Amino acid sequence: MTTTKRETMSSPTAPALAEGQDNPKEYNPKADSRSAKRLRAVVFNVVALALVGVVLYPAVWMVASSLKPNSEIIGNPALWSENFSLDNFVTAMDGIGGVSTAQFFTNSIILAVGAVIGTVLSASVSAYAFARINFPGRNLFFGMMIATLLLPFHVVIIPQYIIFQQLGLVNTYVPLLIGKFLAADAFFVFLMVQFMRNLPRDLDEAARIDGAGHFRIFGSIMLPLMKPALISSSIFAFIWSWNDFLGPLLYLNSPEMYPLPLALRLFVDQTQSSDYGAMIAMSVLALLPVLLFFLIFQRYIVEGVSTQGLKG
């Protein structure tokens, strides 16, 4: 008994338990907090992956359907098919209506590249005027330009069509491109104005001291610093023009002038059998340039829009 009592008194854990210190087996709030954080992270990732799957499912279905025969596109909604083939892509590349698919791609490239060039040139010049030049009525004109963003496109369809028809410009690319070269897209002007307002005016003053005018300041100072905004505008202008369907539908009558969105309609015939497989295959081909263009310049969207481009 004496030996046991002495061992108990000399044990290092006895004083700790007697004094009420922490026991390793007791509840640890820090460990529980870490476990809760890990659980929340797992739940967040699972929900995010589920949402990504829902968003990407139409694109996956489109790619899978482009490899199916026509009989299974409507009757078999499943992604997997035992009859995968590239026949739809061969048919799509042959063209339709006597026009090759290469011609459709060329027409879309002409419209998209023209839209990018016109938007970048006109919007940057207009933005410089609003952001750096003090002229009478500047705020009024800028407010009127912003107000055009609230005007639906469908309101001006008929007046614009009548004007271009009287000028003999229907069935040409002029009605689709002239607005790009006249800074008619107020969104891009607003984007560049907001970006340019965040650039220090000391640069302009230093250039004026050296004898530079507005053209020199704009070309040598503003344009290099506006690279994120210019590339962001180019991305949006390219994608919007490439996917435009209503504009070409209104102003173009000849199939040899159709861009890809309008050419896709030729594969659907209400009176005869429709070639949905070739249409979906051409849709996949039409998506590739936009996807490639976006992947190359996607980092400039963040730089030009979310950080500096829209900062008041």
Secondary structure, 3 states (H helix, E strand, C coil): CHHHHHHHHHCCHHHHHHHCCCCCCCCCHHHHHHHHHHHHHHHHHHHHHHHHHHHHHHHHHHHHHCCCCHHHHHHCCCCCCCCCCCHHHHHHHHCECCECHHHHHHHHHHHHHHHHHHHHHHHHHHHHHHHHCCCCCHHHHHHHHHHHHHCCHHHCHHHHHHHHHHCCCCCCCHHHHHHHHCCCCHHHHHHHHHHHHCCCCHHHHHHHHCCCCHHHHHHHHHHHHCHHHHHHHHHHHHHHHHCCCHHHHHHCCCHHHCCHHHHHHHHCCCCCCCCHHHHHHHHHHHHHHHHHHHHHHHHHHHHHHHHCCCCC
